[in-house]
Amino acid sequence: MPGVATSDVEVSLASNKGFWLLLKCEELFVPYVEFPWFRQATLEQITTVEWPTPNHLYWPLLDVDLAVDSIRNPSQFPLIARPATVSRRGAVKRST
């Protein structure tokens, strides 16, 4: 028989595509393609997660903050950082 849950948030399974988060009774998949900050993270970094407010998750070992809504509906949060490019003259150009 399973024991009593001691955390309101936990990572239940990680794979090469992403990981599953359990938030109380809700299960959410966090795909690396939508959340690239986790792609190279260790299992310890991914599983060390805090849930300070109902719509806020924090991974302290990665210094990553996410809104729970951004996991539920990633298409409504399309902002993903893009790397800067350097021109032939050496000027840094930010992608938009």
C-alpha positions in Angstrom: 0.0 0.0 0.0 1.5 3.4 -0.9 2.4 5.8 1.8 1.0 9.2 2.5 2.2 11.9 0.0 4.6 14.3 1.8 4.9 16.9 -1.0 2.4 18.8 -3.1 4.7 18.7 -6.1 7.0 16.0 -7.4 8.5 14.7 -10.6 7.1 11.2 -11.2 9.0 10.2 -14.4 11.7 11.7 -16.6 12.6 10.6 -20.1 14.5 11.9 -23.1 11.4 13.8 -24.2 10.5 15.6 -20.9 9.2 14.8 -17.5 5.9 14.4 -15.6 5.0 16.7 -12.7 2.5 15.8 -10.1 0.8 18.9 -8.6 -1.5 17.5 -5.9 -4.1 15.6 -8.1 -3.0 17.0 -11.4 -0.4 15.5 -13.7 1.4 17.7 -16.3 4.0 16.8 -18.9 6.9 19.2 -19.3 8.4 18.6 -22.8 12.0 19.7 -23.4 11.0 21.1 -26.8 8.8 23.6 -25.1 11.0 24.1 -22.0 14.6 23.8 -23.2 16.0 24.9 -19.8 15.6 21.4 -18.6 17.1 19.5 -21.5 20.6 19.2 -20.1 19.6 19.2 -16.5 20.5 16.4 -14.1 17.8 14.3 -12.5 18.6 16.0 -9.2 18.1 19.4 -10.7 14.8 18.5 -12.3 13.4 16.8 -9.2 14.4 19.6 -6.8 11.2 21.7 -7.4 9.3 24.1 -5.2 5.7 25.2 -5.5 5.5 28.5 -3.5 2.2 29.8 -4.9 -0.7 28.1 -6.8 0.6 29.3 -10.2 4.3 29.4 -9.6 6.9 26.6 -9.7 10.6 27.1 -9.0 13.7 24.9 -9.6 16.3 26.4 -7.3 19.2 24.3 -8.6 18.5 25.6 -12.1 17.2 29.1 -11.1 14.1 28.5 -13.3 10.7 30.0 -12.5 7.6 28.9 -14.4 4.0 29.7 -14.3 1.9 26.5 -13.9 -0.4 27.9 -16.7 2.6 27.9 -19.1 2.9 24.2 -18.6 -0.8 23.6 -19.0 -1.0 25.8 -22.2 2.5 26.4 -23.6 1.1 27.9 -26.8 -0.3 30.9 -24.8 3.3 31.6 -23.6 5.3 31.6 -26.8 8.3 33.6 -25.6 11.4 31.4 -25.7 14.9 33.0 -25.5 16.9 32.9 -28.7 20.7 33.1 -28.9 22.3 36.3 -29.9 24.1 36.4 -33.3 27.3 38.4 -34.1 27.6 40.4 -37.3 30.7 40.4 -39.4 31.6 43.7 -37.8 31.5 42.1 -34.3 28.2 43.8 -33.2 25.8 41.7 -31.2 22.4 41.4 -32.8 19.5 40.0 -30.7 17.0 37.8 -32.5 13.3 38.9 -32.0 
